[in-house]
Amino acid sequence: MTVSIIVPLFYGKKYLDVILNQVEQCVQNAKGIKVELVLYNDSPAEKISICETVYSYKIRVFNSAVNHGIHGARVHGLEKAEGEYILFLDQDDKIVPAYLEKQLNCIGHADAVVCRAIHNNRFHYTNTHVFENVISKEFMLKKWCPIVSPGQVLIKRNSIPSFWKNNILENNGADDYFLWLLMAGEGKSFALNQEVLFEHVITGMNTSGDTNKMMDSEEEMIQLLLENHIFHGEEETWLSELLGSLRRIHIKELDQYKRTFAFLQYWNKCKAHNIPFLNFFQENHIRRVAIYGAGDLGRNVELLLYNTDIEVVCFIDQNADYILSERPVYRKDKINIKVDAILMSVKDENVTEEMKALSECPVYQIDEIWN
């Protein structure tokens, strides 16, 4: 049994030690399995070489003379790979030492196996997006890509569609979504591994963080699938409407980033000009608060209040059971701590009104306080 771990590198020297060491740990845990690491360097200006004798697995390094983009780099890496099983791992992502052993034990007769994952300091699957429901062809065609990164998936090499290998997306971003949709269209099966074996690391350099590129890539992917009639009937209708669904999701994300940016601007203005931003709390006799929403904006509010007279007691979040946090996180119906106010970092009138009905203390939108 052989596994090829394919890692496209783009100015990736700084990630090499972590990549090499985590693969070494996987090899030590996966007894009787031959592992090769295929490093495909897609940054022509940065040459990479490695002393292979230090490690107990085979390492193959390929320095490309031209930049192929992430999809092209993965396909070129696949062409060089020799394994029966393939793992496409991004240069900045993390797998646990037992990753290969547990994924191989779970794959069985399926074409691929998907493990649970951590993304942005929270478990990727929740009560609202149930693991068993979202890893499906219907969800992928009607909603969005439920697999946060290809590092979640160990694939049987002969199950990778030729269409994916022969049609390289010109726009970076959606090639992994393209792969899952093609596999689903060909009737390939996905086994589900209930263990959390993978963490998708957000560095700010991820292609998924460039909204324009992602939308261009998604549009190109959908157009290719439609033109080549990969899906038929009702499924083709879902696919033709998918771009609208994806764009609504991107707009929602951008709105969230916009609010966070506006808040950070206010924060910096306060620091630069000695503005007493705590006046609101003092005037309303607020000393202990809960923050609704443990996302980026909520975390930034927590940071602003750090080392002030205002104590952030807890977060409130509908996905409390799936959030990794040193501070307590409660569902709105499970709060058992008294506070003087709840600060809403989520701008949703229905949720705000619901919290007002449930709470004995005042509920404020963040925008009310900082504007």
Disulfide bonds with the S-S distance in Angstrom:
none
